[in-house]
Amino acid sequence: MRQFLRLMLLVVAAISISGCGYNAIQQKDEAVKAGWSEVLNQYKRRADLIPNLVNTVQGYAQQERQVLTEVTNARAKVGQIQVNADDADSLAQFQQAQGELGSALSRLLVVSENYPTLKSDQNFRDLQAQLEGTENRITVARGRYIQLVQDYNTYIRSFPQVITAKMFGYAAKPNFSVENEAQIAQPPAVNFGNQQPQPPAPQPAPAPAPAQ
């Protein structure tokens, strides 16, 4: 009889926890963690491409030492950050470092336009394609993570899940800031095509003045 009562209590407790959103909180929390892992994975992929890119550019444009140093230092700074996505300050520091790396990388790519021989190098062209694909994947992964965090935060702030979340210590998660998201929404330009600027369109000749 006691075993039956214990079993019934467990069943009632399980139903109550499920009805209060405990299971859904677990699922959404795991989805956020998986989304964050993908963000980190794509950022790491970009960081892994940078040394080869810097070495290739340096072989053709050694005089661009300042830009090359900026990229190298920015990459090193990113690698030193131990980010905690559940901490707002840590996430903000991570965002800033990634933004600085993206800016330095963009400047390097702009400088590369001045070296036709570099642009025709096959290794450089391969790195271009890989970097372009990685920037697109970063944008997708970041956008998905933002949506997952918004879904999670909205859910645990709703009733009755808010009670369950407080009971088990689940708090709202920080997200990418609006200002940073507007800044990094567009991946760095990586088009190294030999497009020549178009000459300005000829202006129509002014009409002759009427005879006096």
N, C-alpha and C positions, 0 to 999 in steps of 0.2 A: 504493500500500500504506500509506504514511504517513497519507494523508488518511482511509483506511478506519479505521486504528487510532485516529486522533483522533476520528473520528465515534463509534466504539465507546466511547471513554473519556467523551465527552460524554453518550452515552446512559446509561452506567453511573452517571455522576455525577448526572444528572438523576433517575434511579430512586432513587439513594441519598438524595438531598436530599428527594425526595417521601416516601420511606419514613420519614424522620426527622421529618416533620411540617413542613418548611419552608413548603410551599405553604399548608398549613392555618393556620400562624401568620400568614402574610400576610393571609389572608382574615379571620381573627378580629381582627387588628389594624385592618384597614380598617373592619370592622363596628363596632368600638369608636369609631373616629374619627367615623364617620357618626352613631352614637348620641349622641356628645357634641355634635356640630354641631346636632342636633335639640334637645337640652337648652338650648343657648345660644339657639337660635332662639325657643323658647317663652318663656324668661326675657326676651329682648329684646322680645317681643310684649307682655308684661306691663308692662315699663318704658315702652314707647311709649304705653300707655293711661293711665298715671298722670298726666301733665300735664293732659290733658283732664278727668280725674276731679277733680283738685285745683282746677282753674279753675271747674268746675261747682259743686263744694261751696262754694268761696269766695264765689261769687255769692249764695248763700243763707245762709251761716254764716261771715261774716267774723270773728266773735268767736272762732272755733276756730283761732286763729293757731298755737298750740303744736302741735296735731296736724297741721295742714297743713305746718308747717315740718319736723316730724319726717319726714313722708313725702317731702318734697322733698329733704331732706338725705340720707335713706337711699337714695333713687334716685340721687343724685349720687355717693354713695360706691360704689355698685355699678358705675356707669359708669366709675369711675376704676381699677377693678381689671383688670389684665392677667393673666387666669388661665391657668395651664398645668396641664391636667388630668393630666399625667404627673408632676407634682410634688405631693407630699402636703401640704406647707405652703401652697402656692398654692391647692390645691383646698379646704383647710380655711378659708382666708381668704375664698374665694368663697362657701362655704356659710354662713359667719357673716354676711357682708354680705347675702346673699339672705334669710337668716332674719330679720335686723333689718328689712329692707324689708317682708317679709311681716307682721311684727308691727305695724309702723307703719301699714301699709295696713289691717290688721284693726281697729286702733283708730279709724282714720278712718271706716270703714264703720259701726262701732258708734255713733259720734257722729252720723252722718247719720240714724240712726233718730229723732233728736229733732226733725227738721225735716220735717213732713208735706208742705210745699210742695216741698221739694227732692225728696222721694221720688216725687212725682207728675210731675216734670219729665221730658219724653220723652227728652231727651239723656242725662239721668242713668240712666234705665231702659235705654237702649241700651248705655251703658257698663257697666252692671251685667251685662247678658247677655254682652257681650264678655269682661268680666273673669272671669266664672264659667266660660265656656268655656276661656279661657286657663289658668286655674288647674287645670282638669281635664287639659288637654293637658300642662301641666308635670308633673303627677303621673305621667301615662302615660309621657312621655319619660324622666323620671328613673328610673322603675321599669325600663324597658327597658334603659337604660344600665347600671344596677346589674347586671342579669342578663348583659349582654354582657361586662362587666369580669370578673365571676365566672367565666364560661365561658372567657375568654381566660386568666386567671390559673391556673385549674385545668389547662388544657391545657398551658401552657408549663412547669408544675411537674411534669408527668407524664413518665415515661420512655417512649421515648427523646427526646421533644421537648425535655426540659430541656437535653440536650446541644446540640441545634441552637440553642435559644434563647440559650444562653451563647456559643456560637461567633459568632453574628450580633448579639449585643448587645441581645437582647429581654429586658426585665425586667418583673416584675409591676407592674401599674398600681394606684395608689391608688383608693379608692372612697369613696362617701359614707359617713360614719361612722354607726354604729348609733344613737348618741344623736341626731345631727342628723336622721336619717331618721325616727326616732320623733316628733321634734318637728314636722317639716314634712310628714308623710305626709298630713295633712288640709289641704286648701286653705282659705284664709280664707272665712268665711261671707259670702255676698254676696246673701242673701235680704232684699229690701226690701219684702216684702209687708205689707199693712196688717193683720197678724194681731194681735188684741187678746188680752192674757193672760186665760186662763180663770179665773173666780172659784173659790175653793177649795170643795170639796164640803162640804155641810152635815154637821156631826157629829151622830150620833144622840144623842137626849136620854138622860141616864143613867136607868137603871131605878130606880123608887121603892124606898126602903128597906123591908124587911119590917116589918110591924106588930109592936110589942113586946107 
